[in-house]
Amino acid sequence: MTHHTLATEKLSLSVLPENGAAIVDGLFLGQSFLAKPPYPSIASTPLGTESDWVAAWNGGWQPLLPNAGGEYLQGRYPQGFHGNASQAQWNVTEAKLNSISLNWSDENLHSERAINISDNEINVSCSLENLDSNPRPVILTEHLVLGNDFLNSEINLEPVGSAQFRELAYDGSANGAEFAAWESFAKDGWSRVDKNTPARMGVFRNISCIKARNAEYEIEISWDATQLPYLWIWEEMGQTLDLPWNGKYWALGIEPSNAADGVGLKGGPAVTLEVNEKIEWSVKLKIHERAGK
């Protein structure tokens, strides 16, 4: 698999065009901060299940589109788990030392993605255009998953703004849960993530920035909330013993999305792209050394 390396003096990462334009192997001052699976990945399975997707996952950060969540096998464009583009071949249109541009065209959709880095920032800009002759329901999610060295100490989560939150089932379904003020969830332990945190999911609204701090670093993630009004939180600290996790995966997903849950298209579309309509969005990850460290 071809790795395109982007690097500055402090920050480096790899991009995998053949695996959904995934950003993997992120290092900041020699410390790894993106999740990495405990097993070697295998070839992706078209229209695959969650287990298929996880087996082909190289970790890190990739776009989930035009579906995010469970597979949806009806209609003209059936979708595997987390969308067909998420593990497909993307084409490189430009590659430099600190930036890369890619695109994916299939299913009468066209998506462009640009990744730029500086000493402590990753900036991702993306678009999706409907080239079909009919409107198209789509779910878009930035599958940004922290892990490795960053999870070696307790993480504290701080949403910026008037955050509302609701818990989801681990399969991403809401089960009737309502949004409520974040403060009550923070008091119940949702603001802390450590080795004893149970496997769980939740979703924010009314924010466009969140900070995740460990003992040494703060990672600040901000995004375009006009197009991605929700933020999924996925916490898997080696607690799920069943397939496909097998008690081996350590991951903290911080995932801007246009869907209020993780069910996928079978649960109802979050956005309908009209004919020839194009939407654009962006996400920024910024790393700071904490004062005194």
Secondary structure, DSSP 8 states (H G I E B T S, - for coil): ---EEEE-SSEEEEEEGGGTTEEEEEEETTEE-B---SS------TT--HHHHHHH---SEEEE-S--SS-B--SSS-B-TT-GGGGS--EEEEE-SSEEEEEEEETTEEEEEEEEE-SSEEEEEEEEEE-SSS-EEE--EEEEEE-GGGGGS-EEEEE-SS-EEEEE-TTS--TT---EEHHHHIIIIITEE-TT--SEEEEEES-SEEEEE-SSEEEEEEE-TTT--EEEEEEEES---STTTTT--EEEEEEEESSSSSS-GGG--SEEE-TT-EEEEEEEEEEEE-TT-
